[in-house]
Amino acid sequence: MLKINNVKVDNSTGTVHINVNTDFYPFEIVKASAEEFSNVCRTNVRQFPETVVTLKPNDESLLNTVGFEFMNYLLAAIKNEVEF
């Protein structure tokens, strides 16, 4: 299993698990972002005891990158929500 920061790639199950800090990323935005990925992955968001997003890509070639793409998408979603 590859783990870089909060993204864990589990090659044995073909899934990616992402621990998300909901102090920084509001849960509603995490959930909406996961829904946006539902066209390329099966998605699951668990909120307790910690927020974990699980992605299972439809195309196995995405396994090592989809978690990082999700985090980039989530960061952009937060940026769009924040008013300066």
C-alpha positions as CSV (number, residue, x, y, z in Angstrom):
1,M,0.0,0.0,0.0
2,L,1.3,3.4,-1.0
3,K,0.7,6.3,1.4
4,I,1.6,9.8,0.7
5,N,0.3,12.2,3.3
6,N,-3.4,11.6,3.5
7,V,-3.8,9.6,0.2
8,K,-3.5,5.8,0.5
9,V,-3.5,3.6,-2.6
10,D,-4.4,0.0,-2.0
11,N,-3.4,-2.0,-5.0
12,S,-4.8,-5.2,-3.6
13,T,-8.4,-3.9,-3.6
14,G,-8.0,-1.3,-6.4
15,T,-9.1,1.6,-4.1
16,V,-7.8,4.9,-2.9
17,H,-8.6,6.1,0.6
18,I,-8.2,9.8,1.4
19,N,-8.4,11.2,4.9
20,V,-9.8,14.7,4.7
21,N,-9.5,17.4,7.4
22,T,-13.0,18.8,7.7
23,D,-11.6,21.7,9.8
24,F,-10.2,23.0,6.5
25,Y,-12.5,21.3,3.9
26,P,-16.2,21.6,4.8
27,F,-18.0,18.3,4.7
28,E,-20.6,19.5,2.2
29,I,-17.8,20.5,-0.3
30,V,-16.1,17.1,0.3
31,K,-19.3,15.3,-0.5
32,A,-20.1,17.4,-3.6
33,S,-16.5,16.9,-4.9
34,A,-16.9,13.1,-4.5
35,E,-20.1,13.2,-6.4
36,E,-18.2,15.0,-9.2
37,F,-15.9,12.0,-9.4
38,S,-18.7,9.5,-9.7
39,N,-18.4,9.4,-13.5
40,V,-14.9,7.9,-13.3
41,C,-15.0,6.1,-9.9
42,R,-17.2,4.5,-7.4
43,T,-17.2,6.9,-4.5
44,N,-17.9,6.6,-0.8
45,V,-17.7,9.3,1.9
46,R,-17.6,8.3,5.5
47,Q,-17.8,11.1,8.1
48,F,-17.3,9.4,11.4
49,P,-15.0,8.9,13.3
50,E,-13.0,10.8,10.7
51,T,-13.8,11.9,7.2
52,V,-12.6,9.4,4.6
53,V,-13.3,9.4,0.9
54,T,-12.9,6.1,-0.9
55,L,-12.5,6.0,-4.6
56,K,-12.5,2.9,-6.8
57,P,-11.6,4.0,-10.4
58,N,-13.5,2.4,-13.3
59,D,-10.2,2.4,-15.2
60,E,-7.4,0.8,-13.2
61,S,-4.8,3.0,-14.9
62,L,-6.1,5.9,-12.8
63,L,-5.4,4.2,-9.5
64,N,-2.2,5.9,-8.7
65,T,-3.3,9.4,-9.7
66,V,-7.0,9.7,-8.9
67,G,-6.5,10.5,-5.2
68,F,-4.2,13.4,-6.0
69,E,-6.6,14.6,-8.7
70,F,-9.4,14.5,-6.1
71,M,-7.3,16.6,-3.6
72,N,-6.6,19.1,-6.4
73,Y,-10.3,19.3,-7.2
74,L,-11.2,19.7,-3.6
75,L,-8.6,22.5,-3.1
76,A,-10.0,24.3,-6.2
77,A,-13.6,23.9,-4.8
78,I,-12.5,25.5,-1.5
79,K,-10.7,28.3,-3.3
80,N,-13.9,29.1,-5.3
81,E,-15.9,29.2,-2.0
82,V,-13.6,31.5,-0.1
83,E,-14.1,35.2,-0.5
84,F,-11.1,37.5,-0.2
